[in-house]
């Protein structure tokens, strides 16, 4: 894949003696939407956290937008400007309003004028259908609303890649649907490169170009959604799907 926007080659990572990522090889095309699934502790979140250096890999190469991730802080900062991340637990600043949360990065990191940053923030708050909450504080919002704010905050940095680390796992069931709808619309409307760690298999079927299954730190199987769900090849994949699809 000559034009890959993300390339991981023979990536290994340990937490102490625990080998959390084992010889990961992955190439992601611009605009590709990938869902990563697998049992708890399989290395899914660690894999995507290595892409923007929230975790440090010990062996192998990770190249994002032609820049290899090394210990050079300038390269890490450059990559983080291109790679947005949405976490399980929102990570919003509780003492700032929704609008202030969204404009902080563009103003301080991208040096965007305040008025322009606020206009962009309102545009993305409208996209995630929550513009009326702009002047509230995060604690005044539901979990689903806070996660939509977190998505809008990442979009305000105009990223080329969006990483989602189990974005619905901390939400009450009735709030999951509203966040997934926002993510579906984002995928369909923007053509943005997305890597999503999730157990929401309906979302994977609807949105993903490719589904990746991980177990014990390895990529065990990957395929198009239809082939992955209808004709899984590996016994571990079959067992996992039998446990989560009812």
Protein Blocks (a to p, Z undefined) as FASTA:
>chain_A
ZZlcbdcehiacdehjbcfbghiacdddehiacddeddehilmmmmmmmmnopaccfbdc
ddeehiacdfblklmmmmmmmpccddfklopafkbcfklmmmmmmmmmnopafklmmmmm
mmmmmmnopmmmmmpcfklpcfklmmmmmmmmmmmnopabdcdehkllmpcfklmmmmmm
mmmmmmmmnopacddddfblklmmmmmmbdcddeehiafbdcdfklmmmmcfbfklmmmm
mmmpZZ
